[in-house]
Amino acid sequence: MLLAAAAAGIVVILIFYAAYPLLNSTKISTIMSDPSSFNGKQVSVFGSVTQRYSGGFILSDGTGSVLIVWQGTLPAVGTSNVYVTGTLTGGGIQIGGLQIKGTYITATHVSVWPFE
C-alpha cells in the first residue's frame, strides 16, 4: 500500500514537472498584444527557436514570436521546448549588425525542457 502511494506521488511530481513551463509561461501573443503592460517586468515564455543571431534568437510558440537576447550558449534553430525567463524591454536593439525595433526579452535563464 505504501509503495503504491509513493509511486502515485512520483507520477504526480513528474506530471507537474513536465507541465511546469506551460503552466508558468505567458503566450507570446499575450505579451505582444500589450507589451507596455509587461515592459520592465519578468516574463517566462516557452517555444521553439526559429532563427539565431550573434547574442540572441527568435522564439516562437505558435501564437507569436519574440527576440530573446542571450549571452549564453544559443540553442540551435529548430530546438523545441525552450523555456526562457527574462525581462521584457521595448524600444529596439542592435544585435549582430541588425537593427531590430520593438519588443524583446533579455534572458536571465534559458533551458531546453526534457518533456514535450
C-alpha positions, 0 to 999 in steps of 0.5 A, spaced: 500 500 500 505 504 501 509 503 495 503 504 491 502 511 494 509 513 493 509 511 486 502 515 485 506 521 488 512 520 483 507 520 477 504 526 480 511 530 481 513 528 474 506 530 471 507 537 474 514 537 472 513 536 465 507 541 465 511 546 469 513 551 463 506 551 460 503 552 466 508 558 468 509 561 461 505 567 458 503 566 450 507 570 446 501 573 443 499 575 450 505 579 451 505 582 444 498 584 444 500 589 450 507 589 451 507 596 455 503 592 460 509 587 461 515 592 459 520 592 465 517 586 468 519 578 468 516 574 463 517 566 462 515 564 455 516 557 452 517 555 444 521 553 439 527 557 436 526 559 429 532 563 427 539 565 431 543 571 431 550 573 434 547 574 442 540 572 441 534 568 437 527 568 435 522 564 439 516 562 437 510 558 440 505 558 435 501 564 437 507 569 436 514 570 436 519 574 440 527 576 440 530 573 446 537 576 447 542 571 450 549 571 452 549 564 453 550 558 449 544 559 443 540 553 442 540 551 435 534 553 430 529 548 430 530 546 438 523 545 441 521 546 448 525 552 450 523 555 456 526 562 457 525 567 463 527 574 462 525 581 462 521 584 457 524 591 454 521 595 448 524 600 444 529 596 439 536 593 439 542 592 435 544 585 435 549 582 430 549 588 425 541 588 425 537 593 427 531 590 430 525 595 433 520 593 438 519 588 443 524 583 446 526 579 452 533 579 455 534 572 458 536 571 465 535 563 464 534 559 458 533 551 458 531 546 453 525 542 457 526 534 457 518 533 456 514 535 450 
